[in-house]
């Protein structure tokens, strides 16, 4: 049950976006930064810089069509998450070399916290569940995708 509580407290329904047309990893990261900036009040540049810095360490494409870009961002006081499902998969330099169409963004305060790690672990567990992924990819609305992410039993 704590896994579901972590996810519902980490992501708001308005931070789920479906059917995005994105052409490249660079465009996706820019879009993630713009969305997070609008929702957190931080600058798009600060978020973009943090995400690019993390990607330079190694791709956050975790395989099976999923990417989990994450980074600490100066000025952020609490974790922020967003889910984007793309219309068509894009190359993300994922560990399995498969293109990515499901993206879970997680930003944290620079001090870091156990909450951030718990959210990452909970999302990774959800994303490894083939049934959950099939339902997410087939979701007809943002609300449906949000419910699948935070409420469906694993």
Secondary structure, DSSP 8 states (H G I E B T S, - for coil): -HHHHHHHHH--GGGEEEEE---SHHHHHHHHHHHHHHHHSS-HHHHHHHHHHHHHHS--EEETTEE--EEE-TT--S-EEEEEEEEEEE----TT---EEEEEEEEE-TT--HHHHHHHHHHHHHHH-HHHHHHHHH-SSHHHHHHHHHHS--
